[in-house]
Amino acid sequence: MKTGRSRSLQAGFVFIELAVVLTIMLVLGSVVSLGVTQFMGEGAAEARIYEQKQLLTAAVSYISDGNVIDAPFQVYPGHLGVLDPYVLGDVKYTWWIDTDGRVMENPPAKK
């Protein structure tokens, strides 16, 4: 038969056990958060490339409809200019559209 004394010694966790479990959880949490932030950075780069391709398609469609781009213009969030009917949604980044339909991040060089 067990005594009440031995039962009370095993009823709770020892501080060392709690510290070990907490340390393991912190290490696993840091590894997971590093992996997630790495994927978030790649997602932003992919979104930028997708947006550039979407604007290129819009510019080509605009020109193929018989329109002419007389001067380079800037597209930025909330302002799509003449490409508004050709773009689904809004843009997140600022872009320059050249007279031949090229989509660039920087303004085109003066000719």
C-alpha positions in Angstrom: 0.0 0.0 0.0 1.3 3.5 -0.9 1.6 6.2 1.7 0.3 9.7 1.2 3.8 11.1 1.3 5.1 9.4 -1.9 2.0 10.4 -3.7 2.3 14.1 -2.9 5.9 14.1 -4.2 4.8 12.9 -7.7 1.6 15.0 -7.9 3.2 18.1 -9.7 5.9 19.0 -12.1 9.4 19.9 -11.0 10.7 23.3 -11.9 13.5 21.7 -14.0 10.9 19.7 -16.1 9.0 22.9 -16.8 12.1 24.7 -17.8 13.1 22.0 -20.2 9.7 21.9 -21.8 9.6 25.7 -22.1 13.1 25.7 -23.7 12.1 23.1 -26.3 8.9 25.0 -27.2 10.9 28.3 -27.6 13.5 26.6 -29.9 10.7 25.0 -32.0 8.9 28.4 -32.2 11.9 30.2 -33.4 12.7 27.7 -36.1 9.1 27.8 -37.4 9.0 31.6 -37.4 12.3 31.8 -39.3 10.9 29.5 -42.0 7.6 31.5 -42.3 9.3 34.8 -42.6 11.5 33.4 -45.4 8.5 32.4 -47.4 6.8 35.8 -46.8 9.8 37.6 -48.4 9.6 35.3 -51.5 5.8 36.0 -51.7 6.4 39.7 -52.0 8.9 39.2 -54.8 6.5 36.9 -56.7 3.7 39.5 -56.3 5.9 42.2 -57.8 6.7 40.0 -60.8 3.0 39.1 -61.3 2.0 42.7 -61.1 4.6 43.7 -63.7 3.3 41.0 -66.0 -0.3 42.0 -65.5 0.6 45.6 -66.4 2.5 44.5 -69.5 -0.6 42.5 -70.6 -2.7 45.6 -70.0 -0.4 47.9 -72.0 -0.2 45.4 -74.9 -4.0 45.2 -74.9 -4.3 48.9 -74.8 -2.0 49.3 -77.8 -3.6 46.4 -79.8 -7.0 48.1 -79.4 -5.5 50.9 -81.7 -4.5 53.3 -78.9 -1.2 55.1 -78.8 0.9 55.9 -75.7 2.3 59.3 -76.6 4.5 59.8 -73.5 5.7 57.6 -70.7 3.4 57.7 -67.7 3.3 56.5 -64.1 1.0 53.9 -62.6 0.7 53.8 -58.8 -1.9 52.6 -56.2 -5.2 54.2 -56.9 -4.2 55.6 -60.3 -3.9 53.3 -63.3 -4.4 56.0 -65.9 -5.5 54.8 -69.4 -4.8 51.2 -68.3 -7.7 51.3 -65.8 -10.1 49.3 -68.0 -7.4 46.7 -68.8 -6.3 46.0 -65.2 -8.3 43.8 -62.8 -8.1 45.4 -59.3 -5.4 47.8 -58.2 -1.6 47.8 -58.1 0.5 47.7 -55.0 3.7 49.2 -56.4 4.7 52.2 -58.6 5.5 51.5 -62.2 6.4 53.4 -65.4 4.8 52.5 -68.7 7.0 53.5 -71.7 5.7 54.5 -75.2 6.2 51.0 -76.5 4.4 49.3 -73.6 7.4 48.3 -71.5 6.7 48.2 -67.8 9.6 49.5 -65.6 10.2 50.3 -62.0 12.2 53.4 -62.8 11.4 56.3 -65.2 12.5 55.8 -68.7 15.7 57.6 -69.9 15.1 60.8 -72.0 15.5 60.2 -75.7 
